[in-house]
Each structure stands twice: as C-alpha cells, then as structure tokens.
C-alpha cells in the first residue's frame, strides 16, 4: 500500500494536525477495545505534539487511565539525561496529565543494554496483551541516514524476525540503544511518521521515492500489514514530495 502523505505549511501546523490525529487514534482504540497502547518516539517534532496533548482541556482530553505509553527506542542513558527519550516525554507529557504510573512502560536506559532489552520485551508482552498483541499506534521519526526508531543502516537488528526488542550498537552515535523491531512496528494498527525541517528533505524524497524496501534506508522497511503508514511533514521536509516520487496521494494542507 502506498503511504498517505500530508504536507503542512509550517512545523506548528504539523504539530497541531498530529495532535488531532493522535487524539483520534487514542479515542478510536478506547472505543473499540477499551484501551490504547502507543509506542512514542523522541525528537523535537513529537515534543511539540506531546505539549499539545498535555494542554488539552478536560472536556477534550482522552481518558488517560485507558492509555498505555511505551517507547519505540531508547538510548542507554539515565532518565534524567538530556538524551533520554523517556525523560523528554516525562517532562512534556507524563508529568502533566493524570496518567497512572502503571501505564508508563519505559526502557530502562540506565541498565546494561541486553538486560534492559529483555526486561522491556517482557513488559511489552504483558502490555500488548491488552490490545490484541499489537500496538494501536506507533509514532516514528526519521534520521537523515534513513533510520527510524533505532533501526540504523548496517545493523543486524534489521533482519530480526523473532524478538520484539533488541539491544543495538550504533558506532559513532550514542553507541548502545534498545529498540523495538520491525515485526512490532509492522504489526501496529497505525504507524505515524512525523518529520520536519529542510534538513530532512532529501531523505524524505529517497524514502517515499524508493521503488522497493531497502536495508540501506531502514524507514523503507516500515510496511504495516493492515494500513499504510501516514507521513505528516512540514513544508521543509516535504519540499521534494510530489506525485510521481513514490506517493501519488500526497496532499498539501
């Protein structure tokens, strides 16, 4: 299935639209199954979305007691480190809404990576049982090298088909990370890419223009079984996206 691609005039417009889309998915999952399980991403674009979700008035906010927040990946740092995905989400969202402590499922970046991966895999098995064994929503970003979550070019985790969670060594960056694997992402009911900034224009064009999935561009391997991924871009990231570049469903909003 071809991805759905929406391009917004500004990053602020993208964040507002993404907040509405995430809220829609939250509410739909709660109506259908009584609970919503979500894998969150780090980065600056989702930061603005989390702030908007936290600021929803009581009459518009979801029932946070029915939402389970998980993470797509994490660096092996303490939760107070500026590079911690969990730390960012805690500051922008978790501490600002009435979310039960038991509904937050973090990757323990302060632990040794293999241990953190095993612990998180066990937690996910329990948590995803609430929603039929798969996430209702996976939020993803996109790196300039085509990585998403911590699925980087040249890493063995790209070929993993059995484990839900893996520790992965990424030379040259925060070297050890823990990530969910492609089978987890591709089993999700909804996958939403949030990408902003002109620095992502080239890789967005390459991902959406790729004729076939390629391990050289890991984001092209995201191909959910039940629904096409939804790409939400600002005008900088989406500047090269036009009909014929891999998505004839692109809309400029």
Secondary structure, 3 states (H helix, E strand, C coil): CCCEEEEECCHHHHHHHHHHHHHHHHHHHHHHHCCEEEEECCCHHHHHHHHHHHCCCCCCCCCHHHEEEEECEEECCCCCCCCCHHHHHHHHCHHHCCCCHHHECCCCCCCCHHHHHHHHHHHHHHHHHHHCCCCCEEEECCCCCCCECCECCCCHHHHCCCCCEEEEECCCCCCEEEEECHHHHHCCCEEEEEECCHHHHHHHHHHHHCCCCECCEHHHHCCCCCCCCEEEEECCCCCCCCCCCCCCCCEEC
